[in-house]
């Protein structure tokens, strides 16, 4: 995630860029259209002596990759994605967005506000920006907005002037070992802000509250719960498939904003973006107009289909229990009938470590389908599969309509027979579960076409 954005930025800077991936995808098609050569499959023949640097992502097992071994044989520098991201962050004044959840949406919000304000920022996100269909946007080098990932402590390599920290929860425990170490890493990240910069942190989050005494850099707070924060929201309403809320800066009422995204978590994401935009002296009316037309990154509560019978299909990247709960809660505000969740667990370690939490994360869903684990960078763990989560859901909510379908490709044909008018179906996961949702969309469109023909 995010490698494609780095490739685009380097291309814009005038470098010749090539790459490889295990599978083809729309992202690779986009890169090829830009003139970047992308090979399918990792092969030592992709590496030649005149390469200046090889960049690899966290999905690559460095010591077992043929391209990495070939690069080392040629004495070509081999660096992590996070190291290159840190180098690119020095192009301009960097604004880094970190947190266990909400990074991509908040980064995209900040990017859209600065773009609409005519500031022409460079943007690098972990997802795909809908407006550009890419993971990056090139700009004038004054500001660069970066999604800062805490995995492997990679965000500590950055040198941001401004930051947003959305929340801090337990995740990537395989990198840190304990929640205390995760909190310390976030405190260290915030303390990288210089005296002339500012960090915006969400006061509603317990993890952030616990590190406030450790923060030594300038910071401001935002909240939807307390007026003690520097920026806070009041009169939150969910309507028209979105959210409206009043924005206050201390005692001053700035105005009411509408964002075309439902859910309290998205109100918080917006407040984080608003607070940094105000810190950059962007007029509130411009911020308001920009967010009212906000186009989120792909796979972030992305409505990919709305049928004649009010059936909605939503694709979401949620892969942590807290994210799943927030997504279901948001879906409840826009559905006409049932919420049906299709969940693909991401990583064997996360499935094992959060099994109990996943068991309680689907309380707001009426029906749940769980597939097998998307392994990503990991090898299987004996006895760990999506079936573990199904059993935990049954323990937490006896009688809940939940099934395990190991092969995601079998889901669309089975689910199409069960969908009722007004249902909202959500695919959840950081893997490729959205492919099942796309197939379901095709089936729904075909069924709708038949109904129209008959009528």
N, C-alpha and C positions, 0 to 999 in steps of 0.2 A: 504494500500500500504506500503510495506516495512516490514510488520510483519514477513513474511516468511524468510527474510534475517536475522532478529534478532534471529529467532528460530534456523536457521542453525548455526549461530555463537555460540550461547549458547550450542548447541549440541557438536560442535567442542571443546568447552572449558570443556566438560565433564559433563555437567548438563543433567538431565533427563527432557525432554521437551514434553509437551502435549499441545493441543490447540483445538479450535473449530471455525467454520465458518458457515454462514447461508447456503451457497451453495457449492457444490463440484466444483472442477476445476483442470486443469492440474498442478497448483502449489501445491495443496493438494496431488495429486498423487505423485509428486516429493518428498514432505516431508515424506509421508508414506514409500516410498522406502528407505529413510534414516533411518527409524525406529522410526519416530515421530508419535505418536498416534494423529489423528485429527478427532474429532467428527463433524458430520454435524448437525447443530442446537445448539443453546445455551441452556444448561440445567444445573440446579443446581447440578444434580448428577455427573457432570463432575469435581466438586470441592471436594477434600477430605482433611482431617485435616493435612496431612503431606506435603501439598504444601507450598513452601517457599515464593513465590510471584506470583501475578496475574498481567499480563500486558494487557492493553486494548488499542485499536486504537481509532482514532478520529471518526470512523464510529459507535462506540458503544455509546449508550445513557446510561451513567454510572449509573444513579439513577434508571433506569428501566430494568436493566439487571439481570437476575436471578443468573448468575454465580458470578457477582460482589457482590450481596447481600449475597450469601452464603459464599463468601470469607470473607466478613466483619463480618459475624456471627462467623466465626472461628478465627477472629482477624489476618487474613492473610493480609500482606501489598498488596495494590492495587495501581499500578502506571501506568502512561501514557507511551505509546510507546516512546515518546520523552525523558522521564527520563531514561529509559533503554538504549536508544541510546547514551545519554550523558555518562552513565557509561561505555559503551563499547568503546566510543571514547577515553577513557583514557588508553586503552590497549597499544597504541603506539603513535608515532608522528602523529597527525591527520591532514588530508587535507580535508577541508569541502568545498563543492560546493553549493552555494546558488544563488537565482535569481528567478524572476517570471517565466521565461521560460528557457529551455535549460539545466536544472540541470542534468537530467538523462544522456543525451548524453555526456555532459562534464565530469561528474563523471566517466562514462564508458571509455572515452578517456584517462583520467589520469590513471585509473586503468590498461588499456591495455599497456600504455607506461611504467609504473613502472614494470609491470609483464614481459614485453619483455626485460626490462633492467636488469632482474634478481634480482629485489629488493623484490619479493615475498610479495606484500602487501595484507592486508585484505581489502576487498571491500564490501561496503554496499550501494545498490542503491534502489530507489523506484520502479524500473521496474524489468524485468527479463533479466539477462545477457545471450546473445545467446550462448556464448562459454561454459557456465556451466549450462545453462537452469535453473538458480537459481537467487535469489535476493542477493546472497552473494558469496564471495570467501574467503576462509580461507588462512592465510599466516603466516609469521614468527614473527608477533607482532611488527616489527620495525615501519612500517607505516600502518595506517588505513585510507582509503579514504571513505568519507561519503557524501551522498546526504543530504543536510541540508534544511529542509522544513521550510518555514516561517509561515505556518499555525499555529494559536494559539501561535505565538512567540516561537515555540518549538526550533528553532535554537539558541536561546539565552541561552539555557542550555548547549550548547557545549563549549569546550575549545580548539579550533583549533590552530595549529602552523602555518599552511598555509591555505589560502582561495582563492577561485575564486568566484567573484560575477558577474554574466552574465548580469543582467539588473534589474531594479526596476520599476514596474508598479503597477497600482491599481488592487488588487485582495484580496480576503479574507476580504472584507470590514466589514463583520459581526464580525470579530475578532478585527479589529483596529479602525474602526469608521471614519478614514480619511486617505488620502494619505500622509499627513504630518507625521502622526504617523507611517505609514509603512516605510517611509524614515528614520525616527529616529531609528526605530528598526534595519534597515540594517546598519545604522551608528554605532549603539551599537554593532552589530554583528562583523563588521570589526574591531572595537576597542578592541575586545577580543584577537586579534593577539598580541603575545608578541614582545619585541624588537628584538629577534633573529629569528622571523618568517617573513612572507610576505603575503600580500593580493594582488591578481591580479584583477583589476576591468576594465570593458569595458568602454572606454572613449566615445564611440559613443552614449551611452544611456543617455537621458536627466535626468532620475531619479538619475543616478550615478553622473552626473555632478553637480547636485544640492546639493549633500551631501559631495562633496570633501572638503569643508571648515570644515566639522565636523570630518574628519578622523584624528586621532592622532597616529595610529599605522603605521608601515612601509608598504608602498604599491607601486605597479607598475601598469602601465596602458597598455592596448592593444586596437587596433583599426583597422578597415578597411577603415576609412575615413580620418584620419589625421596622418601626420608624426611626430606630437608632442608627440605621445604616445611612451612608451618604446619599445613595440613590435607592428609592424604594417604589414599589408599585402598589396601587390601591384600586378598588372597584374592578377586579378582574372578572371578565365575562367571556364565555366561550360561545361564539355564534358565527354563522356563515362560514363554517369549516375553518375558523380561526380563533384568535384571541384578541380582546381589547382590554386596555388597562390605562389608568392614569399614572403618570410618571412624576415623582417628586425628587427634587434635589434639596436635601435638608428640609427647610420649611417652605421652599418655593415650589409651587405647582407649575411644571413645565408644559403639560398638555396631555391629551389622550392619544394613545397610539393603537393602531390595529396591525396585527401581523397575520398573514395567511397560514398560520400553523396553530393547531390546537395544543393544549396541554400546559400545565404549570411549569414544567421543565423548560419549555420553549419561551415562556415569559421571562424566566430567569436568564436564559441564554441571551435574550434580547436586551435585558437590563445590563448585562455585562458589556455587550457591544455599545449600548447607549452611553454608559459611563466613560468608556475610553474615548468614544467619539466626542463627547463633551469636553474631555480633558484635552483633546486636540483642537478645541474651539470651533468645532463644526456646529452651525446653527441648528437648534432643535427642530425647527420646521423642516429643514432638509433631511434630518435623521428620520423624522416621522414619515415623510413622503417616500424615502428610500425603503424603509422597512415595510411600508404598506404594499409595496410591489416586490417584496422579497421572494427570490427564487432559490430554494434550498439546494444543497448538493444532492446528487442522486443517492438513492437508498436511505435517505433520511426522511421517514414518514412520507415517502413518495407515492402519491395516488396514481397508479398506472392504468386504472380502469374505473369508470363509473357507468353502470348499465342503465337501461331504460327502467328496470325494476328496482332502482336505487341500490343495487349491489355494488360494493366498492372493493377494489383490490389495492392493498397498500404494501409496499416493500420497505422494510426497515432493517437497518444494520445492527439493531440491538442484540447483544450477545452476552450481556451481564445481567444478573437478576434485577438490579435496580433499574436498568434501562428497559427491560421487558415490562416491569410494572408501570413505568411512566408511559410507555407506548400504549399499553392497554387502556390506561386511564384516559389518555388523549383520544383513543379510538371511541371510547364510550360517549364522548361529547359530540361525535358526528355520525354515529351509526343509527340506522332506523330499526334494527332488529338485533341479531346475534353478532358477537365477536368470535371469529374462528381463527385460532393461531396455528401456524405451521412453523415449527421451531427446529432448526438444525444446530445442535450444540457445536461450539467452536473450541477446539483443543481438548485433548483427553485430560490434561492436567486441570483445566478450568472445570470440566464436567465433574471430575472427582472432588476438587476442592470446594465447589459451590453446590454440590448435589442437593443438600438440604434447602439452601436458599432458592435454587431453581424450583424445588418442590412447592414453594409458597409464592412463586412469582407470577403464577397464572390464575390467581384468584378471580380476576376481572374477566377472564375469557370463558365463554360458554362451551367451547369445544376446542380440544388441543390435539394436534398431530405432531409427534416427535419423530425425527429421522435419525439416522446414524450420525456419528461425530464427524465433523470436517476436521481433518488432522492438521492441515496447514504445515507448520514446521516440525511437528512432533511425530514420534513413533507411537504405535498403539500401546495402551496400558492394559494388561490382562484383566478381563472382567469389567472393563469400563466401556459402556456404549450408551446410546440414547435411551435404551430400555431402563437404565438406572434412574433417569429423570422421570420417566413415566411412573415407575414404582414410587418415587418420592412424592409425585403429585397425588397419586392414589392414597398414600399415607396421610398427606396433609389435608386432602379433601375427598373423603370416601364418596363414591357415587359420581364424581366428576367425569364428564365425557372425554376421556383421553385414550389415545391409541398410539402404538409404536409401529411405524411403517419404515423399515430399514432403508429401503430404496426410494429416494425422493421422486424418481421418475414415475412411480406407481400412484402417486398422490392425486394428480389432476383428474384422471379418469374416475377415480373413486369419489373424489370430493364433488365433482360436477353434479352427481346424482343427489347430493344432499343439500345443496345451496338453495336457500329460500329468499324470497323478495326482501330487500332491505338488509341483508347480511353484509358484514364487513369482514373480509378475509385478509389477514396480515401474515406475510412471511417475515421471519425473524432469524437473524444470524449473520455472521461476518464471512460466511463461505459462499456457496453458489446456490443456495436455496431459492433465490429469485428466479432461477431458470424454471423451477416447477410452477412458480406464479405466472410467468410469461406463458407457459403452456396452458394453464388454467384460463388465462385471458383469451387465448385463441379459441378454446372450447366454448367459453361464454359468448364470444362474438359470433361463433358459428350457430350456437343455439338461438341467439337473438335474431340472427338473419333468417333462420327457419321460421321463427314465430312471426316476423314481419311479413314473410312470403305467404304464410298461411292466412294471416289476417288481411 
